[in-house]
Amino acid sequence: MKDTQTLASALLAAQKALPSVGKDAKNSFHHYAYVSAEAMIGACRDALHGAGLTVRRAGWKYDGSPEGGIVNSTFVLTHGPTGESVSDEIAWICVPEKGRPIDKAMAGALTSSLGYYLRDLLLVPREDESEMDRRDDRTYEPRKAAPARSNSTTLVQNRTANAPAQQDAPQTAPAPKATPTPPKAKEPATATPSAFGEVLASRPAKDCTWRQGLRVTKVGQGKPTAKGGNRYPILFATDGGEQWASCFDQTVMQAAQDAMGGDPIEAFIQEGQYGWTLYGIRTTLESTQQQAAPIAVEADEIPF
C-alpha cells in the first residue's frame, strides 16, 4: 500500500482496502445469514497488516457478579514502521442465560467487543443487520429490581383493619402508636392486627416472590457450607402438602423459628432447580405472641 508512513495515513489505507465483509454464517433457528465475529476479525486483520498496522488487547477486566456485568477491554493500535500507537477503551455487557453460564457469556463478550472495535476502527459498512440486530427479542423482559434490603424487623401500619394482605415488600414507616386500653366490657373485644413484622436477608435474590398462606412446621439445625456460612432446613406446610426450603441467613431462620406453630405467614421465596430458598419472613405481630416450642428435626427427615 502507498502512503503508509504515519499511523494516520496507514489507517486511511487500511479503511480503503476493506470496502465490506461478506456474510459467512447462518442462524439455523431464524434462517438468516450474518457476518460472524471471526470473519470480521480475520478480514480486518488482513487490511491492517497490509497497511503496517497491528491491533492487540492490552488488557481487560470484568466488573459485575455471577448474574451479569460489564467486560472492559483496552485495545492498542500500533503503526509498525514508526512505533506510534493509540489506545481505546471498550465496554461490553456480559449477561449469562439459560444454557450459557458466566464463563461462556464472558468469552462471547470478549469476542464480540473485539469484532465491533475492528469494525468501527475500519468503518466497515453494514450490508445487513448483524446477528445481534436480527435476534428475536420480542419475548424479552427486563429483570425486576430486588426489594429493599434489611436485616431488622420493619413495622408498617395497615391502612385499614380489613385490608387484604399486601403482595409487595412494604415501605419503611414509623412504628404504630400504642393503642389506648379499651374500657372493660362483658365480652372481650377481638384483637385486630394493626401491624406486621418483616425480616429480609441482607442479600435477597432478584427473582424472589412472596408466598402467602404458609405455616412453619419445622426448623432444623444449621449445616456448614463451603462458603463458611450455615444452611438451615425449614419445612413449610402448604395447601398442597409440605415443602422444604433452604435458608442461609441466621436472622431469617430465627424469624421462621419464632413463627413456628403459629398463624400462617408470608415467605420471600426463590424457586430453583433443587427446591426453595428462603430469603424473608412476614408475619402479623399478634401471630408471633404465642410461639410454639421448637420441634426437633431428625437428620434423616431433611432431604438435603
CORVEN-V210838 format. One line per field, one symbol per residue. ss: DSSP state (@ for helix, = for strand, . for the rest). A space follows every 10 residues. Layout:
ss: ???
This chain:
ss: ......@@@@ @@@@@@@... ....===... .===..@@@@ @@@@@@@@@@ ..======== =====..=== =========. ....====== ====..=..= .@@@@@@@@@ @@@@@@@@@@ @@........ @@@@...... .......... ...====... .......... .......... .......... ....====== ........== =========. ..==.....= ========.. =======..@ @@@@@@@@@. ....====== ==..====== ====@@@@.. ........@@ @...
